[in-house]
Structure formats: C-alpha cells, structure tokens
Amino acid sequence: MEEFFLEKKSKFSFNKTITEFTNIVQEGGWKVVYVHDLQETMARNNKEVLPVKVLELCSPSHAYSILGKDEWRTFSSMMPCRISIYEKSDGNTYVSQMNISMFAPLMEKEIQGIMNISYAEVQNFVSRIIEN
C-alpha cells in the first residue's frame, strides 16, 4: 500500500542538505519561496526540538497554469509544494513530502497532469540528495 508521506534519508548533513536542495531546486527553474524554521519557532516558545525546516517550492509556470483559471483556484490550498528536511535522534538527516501521486487521481485530468509533472520534477530534485 502506498503511503501518504514519503521519507528518505539524506546523504548529507542537515545544513548541507538544505543548501544542496535549494541549489538543485533553483537550477531546475523552481523557486524556494519560503523556509519555515520550526526548530527556531519552537525555541521562541521554550520548546527544544532537533533541526527541522519546511521549504515551500514553486514552479511559476506550473502555478500559473492553475492560478490562471478561476475554476482551479480552489487547488491553491495545496500550493506551494512543501518539502520537510529534519534531523532525527539517530543523527541522520531526512527528507519528507506528501505523496502527491496518491491525490492526483482524485483531480480532474488537466489538474492531474500538472500535479504529476510537478511531482516528477520535485522527485528528481529529491533524488539528488537522498541515499539510494
């Protein structure tokens, strides 16, 4: 059975994973529009957790295909794509994301196509930072 969330071990340290992934995304024509530092957020609230950052990714051309049509704007709640990079207590860094291929079949054909292309591109980015 497929899982809703995918998790893979990075071949790099936490900070190097963030740097490498950001560079790969930008080289692929995508944008990192925001980085949520959840460890920092927790620290501001007197909670201590291991490093975790959530990167929001956007392909302007794919996003425009969806946002350019009024009837598809409801899908904006699934945008932008999010990738989580974090450390676990085993000392390793991991990359996780939603398994969009599970949701795409529930969408109309055109949206499904855009989501599948986006998912494949993001998977390509992720594949370059994870262990085989």
Secondary structure, 3 states (H helix, E strand, C coil): CCCCEEEEEECCCHHHHHHHHHHHHHHCCCEEEEEEEHHHHHHHCCCCCCCEEEEEEECHHHHHHHHCCHHHHHHHHHCCEEEEEEECCCCCEEEEEECHHHHHHHCCHHHHHHHHHHHHHHHHHHHCCECC
